[in-house]
Amino acid sequence: MTKFFSTLLIFLIFFAASQAASQAAESRKQAAERTDTLPLTTMKSDKLLTLNSYYQDNNIKPKKKPFFKREGMKFVLPSLFIAYGTAARFRQLPVRQIDVDIDHEIRKINNPANPKHVSLDNYLEIVIPGLAFGLDFMPGIASKHNLRDRTMIMLTSYLFMEGVVYGLKKNVFARRPLAYNENHNWSAGTSDNDYYLGSFPSGHTAVAMTGAHILYKEYKDVTPWIGVAGYAMAVTTGALRMYKYKHWLSDVVAGAGIGLLSAEIGYMMLPVWHRLFGLNTIDSPFVAVPQIGLNSYGIGMVYNF
């Protein structure tokens, strides 16, 4: 019996050694195929080389990202949209006249005295975020992030968006197109009526564009047309807000910029929440679970000290 176990032990040792040698050979093969691994000849030198020094010594220029794919470029378009909307607040600038001209054309097709009732914009601002959050539940469609991370991204994005939009609304006091007559002079009784104030920026457009940008970023690997549809619905939301005399063009453009910026902030903050709550670790001390009841909702949290 002892001889049997000795033979078995020797066999297992040789088997383990052969497996380890096979794995080591595979690792060396993969390392040799990597483009950022230094050639073997440089390893024999007494000089400590880094990848940067190797590039310099051999006159090799590291690959740079294209200009439009650099990290900061994602904030350029939102900044331009917000800057455009802000510039239109100044009456002496030409961009303000664009608001007036477009509003004048809308009055030709939708009489402000008896405006056509349209509710689609109210539904779209709910549908788009709903798709961004829940499209992953459909068979064959996978989002970029799991449900937990998607929830954190959307919560961060919409909290930031709400703070910016309603902070501006309460402090800018911009009058809606409804507050003006055909000659674009203030109508009587609109100067101190909250119904006619709060035009800048468009909250509906900001909500819709935040959801559309998250929808694009989450499902662009499935098909970019999902994101295109989201952006189209967000643009439709903004156009309908203008059609209903709720907002000027500049309000809608600024709202779109805030929406794009809010979504980017949500993604930028995700790694911060991971580190803060220790989420992507094996022994995570923090657990958060959503709780939904018939007449209540909330979040249950547990932290192990």
Steps between C-alpha positions, in 0.01 A plus 500: 500500500787733586661428162172583326467837669868578435452429129182708494677789675787493250251495212312800642826691547604440139151586378496826694848586376402438139190717539705778656754482217220509244345807664837674519562437130157638417568809711832559322325463165233755595762740633695477175189588304431815700581818313605689813758240614864593457715279270704227667830670402423799715445278803867391495624857541623623838303820443156507657262567216145619507258501211540877463880485497488218245284717275746789537815291442357341187333818371154346521203728555222355717159489340280794591124502514326689220417856596125446512537188718701662776359499852408868522318510165185350649442826688543727196155455343308539828704812577421650160128429540491658846704799381257555210199493730668735746597746224135526393414642842667824388259693278770689315659184356390368156419154636205649687345604170510135388267414790259772393506402132430133571222587743348724232493209255340268757220752555407461134421129543377492861283789615609593856148625575366148436806270502479138396514258792800264480611272784768294326785702656377409849510131415835505322684643799390189692540242223861585412644457853286189538657348190850593617437325831293200396585407141755254637216282627398414143641170367805540277576858609786552743596834651856613565449512877308276736181605679681630808742718306228619262295607798791693648575668166142610450453618859818709481411639159146600586588644840761719334260594220216588738728720709630693199168537316284609790775710651508698177122516469465649848772759447487604133122575485488477120154553351344235281380578145144487640575823685543694174252627244539492124735800511708322765415748771405382846132431540318651796511293818796282400781682676434352845313182410701182563314324217676724250842485667766228520561476128878458523605222466258238368455237770316256272784513248764456771322192639454349154856570384653358818311177439584499129874538563498221759297288258766552233796429728343186645379335179725634222684165487170325428411744224560875476146542368365462852686815595394675180136426585555639850651822369217534247241471778690756710510745207128442445439582865682832463319585177162436661589725793558780250182411309299536823660843574660364816858574393718693260753324278783612730322343799479168318863509385620581852285221642650255252850610602420455869361154424813391314722640773296332776533158336878543468519603867312183592752279320795699633382455859441124477861401589484746789195325645671164451799612705290683759271206571750224422264347246738317266682313774451145626448603863282805449396665829209682339175358364208701357169338403201681346172456688165552325162465669140577411511850647870556559843461351856546620845347536619266774868531584736289712859589591724253684757665728 
